[in-house]
């Protein structure tokens, strides 16, 4: 982890954040004014009338005026916040989202070094690299797009050869990975290094690449379409051939090609990852027919182009076509039978063409096809003869990647249609999406060559109803997204190494059970699966066998600031990084701390200020403003994990917790940040009964609040945060509890509770909370320990030796979990520093791991 130096942009951002924070406080006060005004007696309340009609009218009028002014002030605050938000948005637009972070930082490269590298490239590799110069520097580019372009122009003769050439560029550092995909080690997206880009566009080779050289006037040109630029000047009045036409960002595409020819590549559709890039063809099918008149095309992409309802029959004349990309042509309703004449076609993408009713029978004639996406099983028309999977299995012998959709009111579809997949002997990757209900259990006999299977919206309760380990021996990657799956079954023997499960709220499987079934697992991704919240995945929902130890990933430290001698914020963050502390809890959104955390990768648990709970509970707009100012303004540069709504709240204020949590969660969801978990932190005294742990239950006074809170946490897949301090339990009952039981140093079992044996007090407290949650419908909710520690001075048993023993043993223990839940428990140690301005007993100022001068109170190892 590294800590970036402060720069002018960061200072500017800090000023705007401070102003916005003040505005939030003003907005909270406005909300309070509104609430108080509503409580005041109105004129119609005769019991409160003074008898002076003129006075009462004046009071009522003043009441209305104040209310109007409050609303106007609130609207002004909103406008001011919006203007600040626009500033933040402009800054953050250039920053990658969580899923788009670079795999590694850009390597320092000088122009001299790049020029030397370019001089070593052969002619073919230089042509490959020059294609990259047309893209904006820093833009994420799909590797497959680039290879298809090379293939279309004939720079490379096969996709495999294109991959080899790309790897050469990658190994030389001329391109760098753009997106992090933890489940896959290969590079799917990349960026061109800015220095490389500048050297390319200034080179004579790039000038010739565009067709502007002084060679033969009949040499091929390349035409690049850009927003706000007319293509007429480049196409009219010339007999030159265009080797490629590539749409960079033109929304309304118009090309005059009456006197020119396009010989190899037409990329009119979307190439950027963003789905917001709208594209239409001016002239609609007339333009499309002119494009299809270019008989030598090898690559045609209409991806994402709107208002294309059909593809002309003339497409069948493109005898040289290798790649046809029609993905996300949302208005496309029909494909022509002439598509079967594309006998050299290797890649066909029909994904997200939702209005297509069937696949033409002739698709089964494409014998060279290697990749087919968006294949629709059956037809929604009774009198129809669509292409079947059996046709593909018989004719498309080279098919290695297949993406199919099934169940969309398919009237023409045999019940055993999916069984034909076993005949696709060279198939390596298969994706199946079920739309609607299946008439029978969708069992899949898989081809022996299959290594990747992606199941989406599976209409069955058990994975074993679809596939079985005995018939999936070669399967290494299994993805399951959405659907009705309840269980992974009980049959082991899977050889799967990568498992991704998403949006499966009813799927249940203990972590230990999972590893019993899938013994070869090396990578797991779990996302929005409420009943799998116990799986030891990180904030991105990822478990990686090769990642840092679970013990280190499960530990954070609380950072309090109640001291007048504490080090500066940036030094504190550096102290976390230098001690390998991966997570921090802060008790309110201190913007100086959040600024210092930008780019460090330290996970953050952030508390909501307690005084705002009533306003958050009653005013969703206030909660939204808080999220905007304190979370959205710093994301993704700051890695938020939890938002804690209420820290050990007293009984009289418990009524605010759930509605405040709901409003904060709604605010996060509205801006796409609902992966940040919303919870609350409770103390052990929410329990009415805690011994033995299996008897744990909330007190009668607390249960009315805790039951709906726990049920809400279960619904959104969030944990309950709990303050767990064996020290206080021990000192209040020293006669009944041995200190070894509190310090994790007992030599054997101290408490036997049914099948569970307890050797330390920490586990017993946590499991009592688990038992209490189970009794109110929270069996799937996990616990995160929001704070736990031991004082080093100021009270009985508060010594440095005891504090060191407890904290070090806690760090070593949490990766093992508890007897009831043997999975890692994320735990935050209390606290980072001894804070000299804390009130209360002396021990409150002696929980720190470090002195204010950053020296350790006692030695601790986090790694």
Secondary structure, DSSP 8 states (H G I E B T S, - for coil): -------HHHHHHHHHHHHHHHHHHHHHHHHHHHHHHHHS--TT-GGG--S-HHHHHHHHHHHHHHHHHHHHHHHHHHHHHHHHHHHHHHHHHTS--GGG--SS------HHHHHHHHHT--HHHHHHHHGGGGS-TT--EEHHHHHHHHHHHTSSSSHHHHHHHHHHHHHTTSEEE-S--TT--S--EEEE-HHHHHHHHTSHHHHHHTT-SSS-TTS-EEEEE-TT--SHHHHTT---EEEEEEESS-SEE----SS-EEEEEEE-S--SS-TT--EEETTTHHHHHHHHT-TT-SEEE-TTEET--B--GGGGG-TT--EEE-TT-TT--B--GGGGG-TT--EEE-TT-TT--B--GGGGG-TT--EEEEEE-SBSSSS-----HHHHHHH-TT--EEEEEE-SS-SS--TTGGGGGGG-TT--EEEEEE-S--SS-------TT--EEEEEEE-SSBGGGT--GGG-TT--EEEEEEE---B--S-------EEEEES-TT----HHHHHHH-TT--EEEEES-GGGTTS---TTSEEETTSS-HHHHTEEEEE----SS---HHHHHHHHHHTT--EEEESS--HHHHHHHTTS--EEEEE--GGGHHHHHH-HHHHHHHHIIIIITTTTTSEEEEEEEEES--GGGTHHHHHHHHHHHHHHHHTT-TTSEEEEEE-GGGEEE-SSGGG-EE-HHHHHHHHHHHHHHHHHT--EEEE--HHHHHHT-TTTS-HHHHTT--SS-SEEETTEEE-SHHHHHHHHHHHHHHTTT-TT--EEEEEE---SSSSTT--HHHHHHHHHHHHHHGGG--SSS-S---EEES-SB--TT--SSGGGG---SB-TTS-BSS-----
